[in-house]
Amino acid sequence: MAETAEKLLKTVIDGAEDKKANEVVALNLKGISLVADYFVICHGNSDTQVQSIATEIRKRADELGVRVRLEGMDTARWVLIDMGDVVAHVFHRDEREYYHLERLWSDAKVVTPV
């Protein structure tokens, strides 16, 4: 199961980076939260870019056979992509600065998947 979460994490990060997401950060929440094993946080500079990043992440998760729940695509200010073990937060730049999830989850270690 952990291997699956790691593979999904890498897939999510690759998808975000392919759509030129800014400041992609992965947080390891194991032992900190029951919500997910990992959060991936990134942002886009426009509504269109936010939607493009979220669409790419969803597409790649679908290709792995992962069930995806998506919220926030209409407004494209904060799109939440819940894939079970991995939850991606794709923000519009202004919203990311406002909510600053990295500070909220400061107990979590930043991870760099291989």
N, C-alpha and C positions, 0 to 999 in steps of 0.2 A: 504493500500500500504506500509506504514512504517513497518508493521508487516512482510510483505513479504521480504522487504529489510533486516530486522533484521534476519529473518530465513535463508536467503541466505548467509548473512555474517557469521553466525555461521557454516553453512554447508561448506563454503569455508575454514574457519579456521580449522575446524575438519579434512577436507580432507588433507590440507597441513600438519597438525600435524601428521596425521596417516602415512604419507610418510616421516616423520622425517625432515620436513623443519626446517631450522635454523632461529632464531630470527623473528618469525611471529609477525607482527605489523599491527594493523587495525587503519586506520585514518578516522575520521568522517569529511567529506567534506561538510556537509549540510551548506548552507549559505556562503560557500567559493568558491565552484566550481559548474558549471552547468554540468560538465562531468559525475559525479556520486555522490551518497550519501556516499559511502565508498571506500577506497582503502585498499587492503590487500597486504602487501609487505613481501616477505620472500626470502630465498635463499637456494640453494643446493650446495654441494661441488663438483659435477661432472655433466657432460652433462646428463648422465643417470638419476641421481637423479632429476635434473631440469625437465626433460621430464616426469618422474614418478609423480612428484608433480602436474605438469600441467594437466596430463592425469587424475589423481584422481579428481582434482577440476572440470574439464570438465564433467567427468562421474557423479559426484554428482549433479552438476547443471542440467544436462540433466534429471536426475531422478526427479528433482523438476519441470520439464517442462520449464526451463528457456532457452531462446535462448542464445547461446554462440558464440562469435567470438574470434578466437584464432590466434595469430600472433607470429612468432619467434620460433616455435617448431623445425625447421630445424637446426638452429644454436645452440639452447639451451643456449644462453647467457643471453637473456632477453625475457621471454615468457609473452606476454600480453594476459590476458583472460578477455574479455569484456562481462559482463553479465548484462549490463544496469545499475541498481542501484549500483552494486558492480563490481569493476574492480580489478583483482588480477594481481600483478606483481611478477613473479617468476624469480629471477635472479640467475645467476652463481655467486658465492661469489665475484670474482674480479669485475664483472660489478656492483654489488650492492654497493661496496665501491666507485667505480668511480662515479656513477650517484647520489647516496645518496638522493633518493626521500624524505626521512623523513625530510631532511634539506630544500629541495625545498618547501615542503608543511608544513613548521613549524607552520603555523597559525592553522593547523588542530589539533583537540584533539585526543589523542590516546584513543581508546575505547577497553573495554573488554566485549564482549557479554556474556550474561548469558545463 
